[in-house]
Amino acid sequence: MYMNIRPRQKKDKGGWLCMPQCKNIPEGKEGWTKIKCPICGELCWKRPLQDETIHKIKAEGACCTLCAMKMNMK
Ligand SMILES: [Zn+2]
C-alpha cells in the first residue's frame, strides 16, 4: 500500500552489530576471535565476516549484545 512507502528512517541505517558475549558462549566456533566490547569492555566473540557486515550494512560498529540493545534503542 501507498502508506507503507516511507523514506528511510533513522533506525533503518546502521545501528550496532551485536557480538555474543564469551561468558554466554564459552566455546566459540572456528574462526571466532575474542575481542573486548568497545563500550563496556566485556569479552565478546568476533565472527569472521563481522567487518564485512559492518561495512555492508553501514553499521556504527560492533559491541556486545547488551550494549547493542541499549545503543540501538537510542
Ligand atoms: Zn558491551
PDB file of the backbone (N, CA, C, O) and the ligand in Angstrom, with CONECT records:
HET     ZN  A 101       1
ATOM      1  N   MET A   1       0.823  -1.214   0.000  1.00  0.00           N
ATOM      2  CA  MET A   1       0.000   0.000   0.000  1.00  0.00           C
ATOM      3  C   MET A   1       0.851   1.254   0.000  1.00  0.00           C
ATOM      4  O   MET A   1       1.991   1.256   0.465  1.00  0.00           O
ATOM      5  N   TYR A   2       0.285   2.296  -0.519  1.00  0.00           N
ATOM      6  CA  TYR A   2       0.976   3.580  -0.586  1.00  0.00           C
ATOM      7  C   TYR A   2       1.529   4.041   0.756  1.00  0.00           C
ATOM      8  O   TYR A   2       2.676   4.474   0.870  1.00  0.00           O
ATOM      9  N   MET A   3       0.664   3.933   1.775  1.00  0.00           N
ATOM     10  CA  MET A   3       1.027   4.443   3.092  1.00  0.00           C
ATOM     11  C   MET A   3       2.302   3.813   3.650  1.00  0.00           C
ATOM     12  O   MET A   3       2.972   4.378   4.515  1.00  0.00           O
ATOM     13  N   ASN A   4       2.613   2.640   3.134  1.00  0.00           N
ATOM     14  CA  ASN A   4       3.781   1.961   3.672  1.00  0.00           C
ATOM     15  C   ASN A   4       5.097   2.435   3.069  1.00  0.00           C
ATOM     16  O   ASN A   4       6.178   2.093   3.548  1.00  0.00           O
ATOM     17  N   ILE A   5       4.982   3.229   2.009  1.00  0.00           N
ATOM     18  CA  ILE A   5       6.219   3.709   1.401  1.00  0.00           C
ATOM     19  C   ILE A   5       6.667   4.983   2.100  1.00  0.00           C
ATOM     20  O   ILE A   5       6.050   6.040   1.970  1.00  0.00           O
ATOM     21  N   ARG A   6       7.730   4.855   2.828  1.00  0.00           N
ATOM     22  CA  ARG A   6       8.247   5.988   3.585  1.00  0.00           C
ATOM     23  C   ARG A   6       9.729   6.121   3.308  1.00  0.00           C
ATOM     24  O   ARG A   6      10.400   5.164   2.923  1.00  0.00           O
ATOM     25  N   PRO A   7      10.223   7.331   3.512  1.00  0.00           N
ATOM     26  CA  PRO A   7      11.683   7.463   3.389  1.00  0.00           C
ATOM     27  C   PRO A   7      12.358   6.633   4.474  1.00  0.00           C
ATOM     28  O   PRO A   7      11.752   6.315   5.498  1.00  0.00           O
ATOM     29  N   ARG A   8      13.596   6.292   4.241  1.00  0.00           N
ATOM     30  CA  ARG A   8      14.336   5.529   5.244  1.00  0.00           C
ATOM     31  C   ARG A   8      14.319   6.242   6.582  1.00  0.00           C
ATOM     32  O   ARG A   8      14.512   7.455   6.665  1.00  0.00           O
ATOM     33  N   GLN A   9      14.087   5.478   7.606  1.00  0.00           N
ATOM     34  CA  GLN A   9      14.084   6.085   8.923  1.00  0.00           C
ATOM     35  C   GLN A   9      15.429   5.891   9.589  1.00  0.00           C
ATOM     36  O   GLN A   9      16.271   5.107   9.152  1.00  0.00           O
ATOM     37  N   LYS A  10      15.591   6.633  10.658  1.00  0.00           N
ATOM     38  CA  LYS A  10      16.854   6.605  11.362  1.00  0.00           C
ATOM     39  C   LYS A  10      17.259   5.179  11.757  1.00  0.00           C
ATOM     40  O   LYS A  10      18.414   4.772  11.632  1.00  0.00           O
ATOM     41  N   LYS A  11      16.264   4.450  12.235  1.00  0.00           N
ATOM     42  CA  LYS A  11      16.632   3.118  12.708  1.00  0.00           C
ATOM     43  C   LYS A  11      16.941   2.124  11.592  1.00  0.00           C
ATOM     44  O   LYS A  11      17.448   1.031  11.847  1.00  0.00           O
ATOM     45  N   ASP A  12      16.634   2.508  10.355  1.00  0.00           N
ATOM     46  CA  ASP A  12      16.946   1.618   9.250  1.00  0.00           C
ATOM     47  C   ASP A  12      18.433   1.583   8.966  1.00  0.00           C
ATOM     48  O   ASP A  12      18.956   0.617   8.411  1.00  0.00           O
ATOM     49  N   LYS A  13      19.102   2.653   9.354  1.00  0.00           N
ATOM     50  CA  LYS A  13      20.506   2.688   8.972  1.00  0.00           C
ATOM     51  C   LYS A  13      21.428   2.264  10.103  1.00  0.00           C
ATOM     52  O   LYS A  13      21.230   2.599  11.271  1.00  0.00           O
ATOM     53  N   GLY A  14      22.402   1.542   9.717  1.00  0.00           N
ATOM     54  CA  GLY A  14      23.464   1.200  10.639  1.00  0.00           C
ATOM     55  C   GLY A  14      23.017   0.520  11.900  1.00  0.00           C
ATOM     56  O   GLY A  14      22.542  -0.616  11.890  1.00  0.00           O
ATOM     57  N   GLY A  15      23.176   1.231  12.978  1.00  0.00           N
ATOM     58  CA  GLY A  15      22.957   0.594  14.256  1.00  0.00           C
ATOM     59  C   GLY A  15      24.224  -0.150  14.646  1.00  0.00           C
ATOM     60  O   GLY A  15      25.275   0.011  14.025  1.00  0.00           O
ATOM     61  N   TRP A  16      24.108  -0.943  15.656  1.00  0.00           N
ATOM     62  CA  TRP A  16      25.269  -1.676  16.141  1.00  0.00           C
ATOM     63  C   TRP A  16      25.064  -3.163  15.922  1.00  0.00           C
ATOM     64  O   TRP A  16      23.993  -3.716  16.172  1.00  0.00           O
ATOM     65  N   LEU A  17      26.099  -3.769  15.460  1.00  0.00           N
ATOM     66  CA  LEU A  17      26.084  -5.205  15.271  1.00  0.00           C
ATOM     67  C   LEU A  17      26.359  -5.833  16.627  1.00  0.00           C
ATOM     68  O   LEU A  17      27.223  -5.361  17.367  1.00  0.00           O
ATOM     69  N   CYS A  18      25.635  -6.887  16.958  1.00  0.00           N
ATOM     70  CA  CYS A  18      25.965  -7.450  18.265  1.00  0.00           C
ATOM     71  C   CYS A  18      26.831  -8.686  18.173  1.00  0.00           C
ATOM     72  O   CYS A  18      26.691  -9.533  17.292  1.00  0.00           O
ATOM     73  N   MET A  19      27.730  -8.737  19.133  1.00  0.00           N
ATOM     74  CA  MET A  19      28.631  -9.876  19.238  1.00  0.00           C
ATOM     75  C   MET A  19      28.217 -10.666  20.472  1.00  0.00           C
ATOM     76  O   MET A  19      27.952 -10.087  21.525  1.00  0.00           O
ATOM     77  N   PRO A  20      28.162 -11.983  20.340  1.00  0.00           N
ATOM     78  CA  PRO A  20      27.819 -12.783  21.521  1.00  0.00           C
ATOM     79  C   PRO A  20      28.893 -12.641  22.598  1.00  0.00           C
ATOM     80  O   PRO A  20      30.083 -12.572  22.293  1.00  0.00           O
ATOM     81  N   GLN A  21      28.472 -12.598  23.830  1.00  0.00           N
ATOM     82  CA  GLN A  21      29.443 -12.484  24.916  1.00  0.00           C
ATOM     83  C   GLN A  21      30.083 -13.835  25.195  1.00  0.00           C
ATOM     84  O   GLN A  21      29.428 -14.876  25.152  1.00  0.00           O
ATOM     85  N   CYS A  22      31.367 -13.793  25.480  1.00  0.00           N
ATOM     86  CA  CYS A  22      32.099 -15.037  25.758  1.00  0.00           C
ATOM     87  C   CYS A  22      31.539 -15.765  26.964  1.00  0.00           C
ATOM     88  O   CYS A  22      31.562 -16.995  27.025  1.00  0.00           O
ATOM     89  N   LYS A  23      31.032 -14.998  27.928  1.00  0.00           N
ATOM     90  CA  LYS A  23      30.527 -15.684  29.111  1.00  0.00           C
ATOM     91  C   LYS A  23      29.230 -16.440  28.810  1.00  0.00           C
ATOM     92  O   LYS A  23      28.877 -17.376  29.526  1.00  0.00           O
ATOM     93  N   ASN A  24      28.521 -16.034  27.750  1.00  0.00           N
ATOM     94  CA  ASN A  24      27.320 -16.779  27.357  1.00  0.00           C
ATOM     95  C   ASN A  24      27.661 -17.970  26.475  1.00  0.00           C
ATOM     96  O   ASN A  24      27.001 -19.008  26.530  1.00  0.00           O
ATOM     97  N   ILE A  25      28.691 -17.809  25.667  1.00  0.00           N
ATOM     98  CA  ILE A  25      29.115 -18.886  24.771  1.00  0.00           C
ATOM     99  C   ILE A  25      30.592 -19.155  25.033  1.00  0.00           C
ATOM    100  O   ILE A  25      31.462 -18.635  24.334  1.00  0.00           O
ATOM    101  N   PRO A  26      30.867 -19.970  26.044  1.00  0.00           N
ATOM    102  CA  PRO A  26      32.276 -20.183  26.420  1.00  0.00           C
ATOM    103  C   PRO A  26      33.106 -20.793  25.294  1.00  0.00           C
ATOM    104  O   PRO A  26      34.276 -20.452  25.119  1.00  0.00           O
ATOM    105  N   GLU A  27      32.496 -21.689  24.539  1.00  0.00           N
ATOM    106  CA  GLU A  27      33.224 -22.297  23.440  1.00  0.00           C
ATOM    107  C   GLU A  27      32.824 -21.615  22.147  1.00  0.00           C
ATOM    108  O   GLU A  27      31.701 -21.782  21.672  1.00  0.00           O
ATOM    109  N   GLY A  28      33.727 -20.858  21.586  1.00  0.00           N
ATOM    110  CA  GLY A  28      33.409 -20.187  20.336  1.00  0.00           C
ATOM    111  C   GLY A  28      33.444 -21.157  19.178  1.00  0.00           C
ATOM    112  O   GLY A  28      33.719 -22.343  19.358  1.00  0.00           O
ATOM    113  N   LYS A  29      33.171 -20.662  18.010  1.00  0.00           N
ATOM    114  CA  LYS A  29      33.245 -21.519  16.832  1.00  0.00           C
ATOM    115  C   LYS A  29      34.548 -21.238  16.104  1.00  0.00           C
ATOM    116  O   LYS A  29      35.294 -20.316  16.434  1.00  0.00           O
ATOM    117  N   GLU A  30      34.787 -22.068  15.104  1.00  0.00           N
ATOM    118  CA  GLU A  30      36.009 -21.908  14.345  1.00  0.00           C
ATOM    119  C   GLU A  30      36.052 -20.529  13.695  1.00  0.00           C
ATOM    120  O   GLU A  30      35.073 -20.085  13.093  1.00  0.00           O
ATOM    121  N   GLY A  31      37.181 -19.865  13.819  1.00  0.00           N
ATOM    122  CA  GLY A  31      37.335 -18.566  13.189  1.00  0.00           C
ATOM    123  C   GLY A  31      36.903 -17.407  14.061  1.00  0.00           C
ATOM    124  O   GLY A  31      37.138 -16.248  13.718  1.00  0.00           O
ATOM    125  N   TRP A  32      36.270 -17.707  15.190  1.00  0.00           N
ATOM    126  CA  TRP A  32      35.851 -16.631  16.077  1.00  0.00           C
ATOM    127  C   TRP A  32      37.042 -16.183  16.906  1.00  0.00           C
ATOM    128  O   TRP A  32      37.858 -17.001  17.332  1.00  0.00           O
ATOM    129  N   THR A  33      37.136 -14.892  17.127  1.00  0.00           N
ATOM    130  CA  THR A  33      38.211 -14.406  17.987  1.00  0.00           C
ATOM    131  C   THR A  33      37.629 -13.578  19.117  1.00  0.00           C
ATOM    132  O   THR A  33      36.589 -12.936  18.968  1.00  0.00           O
ATOM    133  N   LYS A  34      38.318 -13.606  20.248  1.00  0.00           N
ATOM    134  CA  LYS A  34      37.837 -12.852  21.399  1.00  0.00           C
ATOM    135  C   LYS A  34      38.296 -11.409  21.305  1.00  0.00           C
ATOM    136  O   LYS A  34      39.489 -11.131  21.180  1.00  0.00           O
ATOM    137  N   ILE A  35      37.350 -10.502  21.366  1.00  0.00           N
ATOM    138  CA  ILE A  35      37.725  -9.090  21.461  1.00  0.00           C
ATOM    139  C   ILE A  35      36.857  -8.452  22.529  1.00  0.00           C
ATOM    140  O   ILE A  35      35.807  -8.981  22.894  1.00  0.00           O
ATOM    141  N   LYS A  36      37.306  -7.311  23.024  1.00  0.00           N
ATOM    142  CA  LYS A  36      36.521  -6.643  24.050  1.00  0.00           C
ATOM    143  C   LYS A  36      35.473  -5.752  23.412  1.00  0.00           C
ATOM    144  O   LYS A  36      35.705  -5.127  22.377  1.00  0.00           O
ATOM    145  N   CYS A  37      34.326  -5.707  24.047  1.00  0.00           N
ATOM    146  CA  CYS A  37      33.289  -4.776  23.614  1.00  0.00           C
ATOM    147  C   CYS A  37      33.848  -3.367  23.776  1.00  0.00           C
ATOM    148  O   CYS A  37      34.340  -3.016  24.849  1.00  0.00           O
ATOM    149  N   PRO A  38      33.778  -2.558  22.724  1.00  0.00           N
ATOM    150  CA  PRO A  38      34.348  -1.207  22.801  1.00  0.00           C
ATOM    151  C   PRO A  38      33.593  -0.305  23.775  1.00  0.00           C
ATOM    152  O   PRO A  38      34.088   0.760  24.144  1.00  0.00           O
ATOM    153  N   ILE A  39      32.427  -0.714  24.184  1.00  0.00           N
ATOM    154  CA  ILE A  39      31.632   0.133  25.069  1.00  0.00           C
ATOM    155  C   ILE A  39      31.790  -0.258  26.535  1.00  0.00           C
ATOM    156  O   ILE A  39      32.082   0.592  27.376  1.00  0.00           O
ATOM    157  N   CYS A  40      31.598  -1.537  26.842  1.00  0.00           N
ATOM    158  CA  CYS A  40      31.669  -1.920  28.250  1.00  0.00           C
ATOM    159  C   CYS A  40      32.892  -2.768  28.586  1.00  0.00           C
ATOM    160  O   CYS A  40      33.165  -3.016  29.761  1.00  0.00           O
ATOM    161  N   GLY A  41      33.623  -3.209  27.584  1.00  0.00           N
ATOM    162  CA  GLY A  41      34.840  -3.965  27.856  1.00  0.00           C
ATOM    163  C   GLY A  41      34.636  -5.451  28.095  1.00  0.00           C
ATOM    164  O   GLY A  41      35.588  -6.175  28.387  1.00  0.00           O
ATOM    165  N   GLU A  42      33.413  -5.901  27.974  1.00  0.00           N
ATOM    166  CA  GLU A  42      33.114  -7.324  28.140  1.00  0.00           C
ATOM    167  C   GLU A  42      33.733  -8.106  26.972  1.00  0.00           C
ATOM    168  O   GLU A  42      33.730  -7.647  25.830  1.00  0.00           O
ATOM    169  N   LEU A  43      34.262  -9.294  27.284  1.00  0.00           N
ATOM    170  CA  LEU A  43      34.832 -10.112  26.201  1.00  0.00           C
ATOM    171  C   LEU A  43      33.731 -10.674  25.316  1.00  0.00           C
ATOM    172  O   LEU A  43      32.745 -11.227  25.803  1.00  0.00           O
ATOM    173  N   CYS A  44      33.910 -10.528  24.032  1.00  0.00           N
ATOM    174  CA  CYS A  44      32.910 -10.994  23.074  1.00  0.00           C
ATOM    175  C   CYS A  44      33.585 -11.804  21.987  1.00  0.00           C
ATOM    176  O   CYS A  44      34.808 -11.804  21.847  1.00  0.00           O
ATOM    177  N   TRP A  45      32.771 -12.482  21.238  1.00  0.00           N
ATOM    178  CA  TRP A  45      33.261 -13.213  20.074  1.00  0.00           C
ATOM    179  C   TRP A  45      33.114 -12.381  18.826  1.00  0.00           C
ATOM    180  O   TRP A  45      32.026 -11.907  18.499  1.00  0.00           O
ATOM    181  N   LYS A  46      34.212 -12.210  18.139  1.00  0.00           N
ATOM    182  CA  LYS A  46      34.153 -11.540  16.846  1.00  0.00           C
ATOM    183  C   LYS A  46      34.125 -12.615  15.781  1.00  0.00           C
ATOM    184  O   LYS A  46      35.002 -13.477  15.723  1.00  0.00           O
ATOM    185  N   ARG A  47      33.120 -12.553  14.949  1.00  0.00           N
ATOM    186  CA  ARG A  47      32.997 -13.571  13.910  1.00  0.00           C
ATOM    187  C   ARG A  47      33.697 -13.114  12.637  1.00  0.00           C
ATOM    188  O   ARG A  47      33.852 -11.917  12.395  1.00  0.00           O
ATOM    189  N   PRO A  48      34.118 -14.081  11.826  1.00  0.00           N
ATOM    190  CA  PRO A  48      34.964 -13.771  10.670  1.00  0.00           C
ATOM    191  C   PRO A  48      34.400 -12.719   9.711  1.00  0.00           C
ATOM    192  O   PRO A  48      35.155 -11.909   9.173  1.00  0.00           O
ATOM    193  N   LEU A  49      33.103 -12.722   9.495  1.00  0.00           N
ATOM    194  CA  LEU A  49      32.555 -11.796   8.488  1.00  0.00           C
ATOM    195  C   LEU A  49      32.120 -10.456   9.088  1.00  0.00           C
ATOM    196  O   LEU A  49      31.498  -9.628   8.423  1.00  0.00           O
ATOM    197  N   GLN A  50      32.463 -10.270  10.352  1.00  0.00           N
ATOM    198  CA  GLN A  50      31.960  -9.085  11.042  1.00  0.00           C
ATOM    199  C   GLN A  50      32.295  -7.756  10.352  1.00  0.00           C
ATOM    200  O   GLN A  50      31.423  -6.923  10.108  1.00  0.00           O
ATOM    201  N   ASP A  51      33.591  -7.589  10.046  1.00  0.00           N
ATOM    202  CA  ASP A  51      33.995  -6.316   9.436  1.00  0.00           C
ATOM    203  C   ASP A  51      33.282  -6.077   8.111  1.00  0.00           C
ATOM    204  O   ASP A  51      32.866  -4.964   7.788  1.00  0.00           O
ATOM    205  N   GLU A  52      33.158  -7.167   7.357  1.00  0.00           N
ATOM    206  CA  GLU A  52      32.472  -7.077   6.071  1.00  0.00           C
ATOM    207  C   GLU A  52      31.015  -6.668   6.279  1.00  0.00           C
ATOM    208  O   GLU A  52      30.493  -5.806   5.572  1.00  0.00           O
ATOM    209  N   THR A  53      30.371  -7.294   7.252  1.00  0.00           N
ATOM    210  CA  THR A  53      28.967  -6.995   7.523  1.00  0.00           C
ATOM    211  C   THR A  53      28.791  -5.542   7.965  1.00  0.00           C
ATOM    212  O   THR A  53      27.881  -4.849   7.508  1.00  0.00           O
ATOM    213  N   ILE A  54      29.663  -5.097   8.848  1.00  0.00           N
ATOM    214  CA  ILE A  54      29.579  -3.715   9.321  1.00  0.00           C
ATOM    215  C   ILE A  54      29.640  -2.757   8.138  1.00  0.00           C
ATOM    216  O   ILE A  54      28.882  -1.791   8.051  1.00  0.00           O
ATOM    217  N   HIS A  55      30.557  -3.053   7.242  1.00  0.00           N
ATOM    218  CA  HIS A  55      30.716  -2.213   6.066  1.00  0.00           C
ATOM    219  C   HIS A  55      29.467  -2.261   5.185  1.00  0.00           C
ATOM    220  O   HIS A  55      28.982  -1.239   4.699  1.00  0.00           O
ATOM    221  N   LYS A  56      28.969  -3.472   4.999  1.00  0.00           N
ATOM    222  CA  LYS A  56      27.835  -3.684   4.110  1.00  0.00           C
ATOM    223  C   LYS A  56      26.567  -2.990   4.602  1.00  0.00           C
ATOM    224  O   LYS A  56      25.864  -2.340   3.829  1.00  0.00           O
ATOM    225  N   ILE A  57      26.282  -3.135   5.896  1.00  0.00           N
ATOM    226  CA  ILE A  57      25.052  -2.534   6.402  1.00  0.00           C
ATOM    227  C   ILE A  57      25.296  -1.150   6.986  1.00  0.00           C
ATOM    228  O   ILE A  57      24.399  -0.549   7.576  1.00  0.00           O
ATOM    229  N   LYS A  58      26.510  -0.654   6.820  1.00  0.00           N
ATOM    230  CA  LYS A  58      26.892   0.668   7.323  1.00  0.00           C
ATOM    231  C   LYS A  58      26.604   0.804   8.822  1.00  0.00           C
ATOM    232  O   LYS A  58      26.076   1.816   9.284  1.00  0.00           O
ATOM    233  N   ALA A  59      26.957  -0.218   9.544  1.00  0.00           N
ATOM    234  CA  ALA A  59      26.755  -0.180  10.990  1.00  0.00           C
ATOM    235  C   ALA A  59      27.775   0.751  11.625  1.00  0.00           C
ATOM    236  O   ALA A  59      28.803   1.084  11.035  1.00  0.00           O
ATOM    237  N   GLU A  60      27.455   1.157  12.844  1.00  0.00           N
ATOM    238  CA  GLU A  60      28.368   2.038  13.576  1.00  0.00           C
ATOM    239  C   GLU A  60      29.593   1.257  14.036  1.00  0.00           C
ATOM    240  O   GLU A  60      30.693   1.797  14.152  1.00  0.00           O
ATOM    241  N   GLY A  61      29.374  -0.001  14.289  1.00  0.00           N
ATOM    242  CA  GLY A  61      30.446  -0.825  14.809  1.00  0.00           C
ATOM    243  C   GLY A  61      29.836  -2.062  15.423  1.00  0.00           C
ATOM    244  O   GLY A  61      28.664  -2.364  15.203  1.00  0.00           O
ATOM    245  N   ALA A  62      30.631  -2.774  16.193  1.00  0.00           N
ATOM    246  CA  ALA A  62      30.114  -3.976  16.834  1.00  0.00           C
ATOM    247  C   ALA A  62      30.366  -3.887  18.332  1.00  0.00           C
ATOM    248  O   ALA A  62      31.406  -3.398  18.774  1.00  0.00           O
ATOM    249  N   CYS A  63      29.428  -4.351  19.083  1.00  0.00           N
ATOM    250  CA  CYS A  63      29.592  -4.373  20.529  1.00  0.00           C
ATOM    251  C   CYS A  63      28.824  -5.571  21.070  1.00  0.00           C
ATOM    252  O   CYS A  63      28.161  -6.288  20.320  1.00  0.00           O
ATOM    253  N   CYS A  64      28.921  -5.781  22.387  1.00  0.00           N
ATOM    254  CA  CYS A  64      28.266  -6.948  22.951  1.00  0.00           C
ATOM    255  C   CYS A  64      26.742  -6.812  22.848  1.00  0.00           C
ATOM    256  O   CYS A  64      26.209  -5.729  22.603  1.00  0.00           O
ATOM    257  N   THR A  65      26.074  -7.926  23.040  1.00  0.00           N
ATOM    258  CA  THR A  65      24.614  -7.962  22.880  1.00  0.00           C
ATOM    259  C   THR A  65      23.898  -6.919  23.730  1.00  0.00           C
ATOM    260  O   THR A  65      22.978  -6.242  23.269  1.00  0.00           O
ATOM    261  N   LEU A  66      24.339  -6.805  24.980  1.00  0.00           N
ATOM    262  CA  LEU A  66      23.674  -5.858  25.880  1.00  0.00           C
ATOM    263  C   LEU A  66      23.841  -4.418  25.419  1.00  0.00           C
ATOM    264  O   LEU A  66      22.881  -3.648  25.391  1.00  0.00           O
ATOM    265  N   CYS A  67      25.077  -4.062  25.054  1.00  0.00           N
ATOM    266  CA  CYS A  67      25.309  -2.690  24.597  1.00  0.00           C
ATOM    267  C   CYS A  67      24.587  -2.445  23.279  1.00  0.00           C
ATOM    268  O   CYS A  67      24.049  -1.360  23.057  1.00  0.00           O
ATOM    269  N   ALA A  68      24.573  -3.438  22.412  1.00  0.00           N
ATOM    270  CA  ALA A  68      23.893  -3.276  21.129  1.00  0.00           C
ATOM    271  C   ALA A  68      22.419  -2.960  21.365  1.00  0.00           C
ATOM    272  O   ALA A  68      21.826  -2.124  20.683  1.00  0.00           O
ATOM    273  N   MET A  69      21.844  -3.650  22.347  1.00  0.00           N
ATOM    274  CA  MET A  69      20.434  -3.414  22.653  1.00  0.00           C
ATOM    275  C   MET A  69      20.229  -1.979  23.114  1.00  0.00           C
ATOM    276  O   MET A  69      19.313  -1.291  22.664  1.00  0.00           O
ATOM    277  N   LYS A  70      21.101  -1.540  24.022  1.00  0.00           N
ATOM    278  CA  LYS A  70      20.989  -0.169  24.529  1.00  0.00           C
ATOM    279  C   LYS A  70      21.229   0.851  23.436  1.00  0.00           C
ATOM    280  O   LYS A  70      20.479   1.818  23.302  1.00  0.00           O
ATOM    281  N   MET A  71      22.278   0.634  22.653  1.00  0.00           N
ATOM    282  CA  MET A  71      22.646   1.607  21.635  1.00  0.00           C
ATOM    283  C   MET A  71      21.592   1.689  20.541  1.00  0.00           C
ATOM    284  O   MET A  71      21.295   2.773  20.037  1.00  0.00           O
ATOM    285  N   ASN A  72      21.027   0.544  20.176  1.00  0.00           N
ATOM    286  CA  ASN A  72      20.055   0.549  19.091  1.00  0.00           C
ATOM    287  C   ASN A  72      18.709   1.125  19.516  1.00  0.00           C
ATOM    288  O   ASN A  72      17.856   1.411  18.677  1.00  0.00           O
ATOM    289  N   MET A  73      18.525   1.292  20.815  1.00  0.00           N
ATOM    290  CA  MET A  73      17.271   1.888  21.272  1.00  0.00           C
ATOM    291  C   MET A  73      17.318   3.403  21.246  1.00  0.00           C
ATOM    292  O   MET A  73      16.281   4.064  21.288  1.00  0.00           O
ATOM    293  N   LYS A  74      18.510   3.946  21.178  1.00  0.00           N
ATOM    294  CA  LYS A  74      18.658   5.403  21.206  1.00  0.00           C
ATOM    295  C   LYS A  74      18.038   6.051  19.982  1.00  0.00           C
ATOM    296  O   LYS A  74      18.074   7.274  19.846  1.00  0.00           O
TER     297      LYS A  74
HETATM  298 ZN    ZN A 101      29.194  -4.155  25.874  1.00  0.00          ZN2+
END
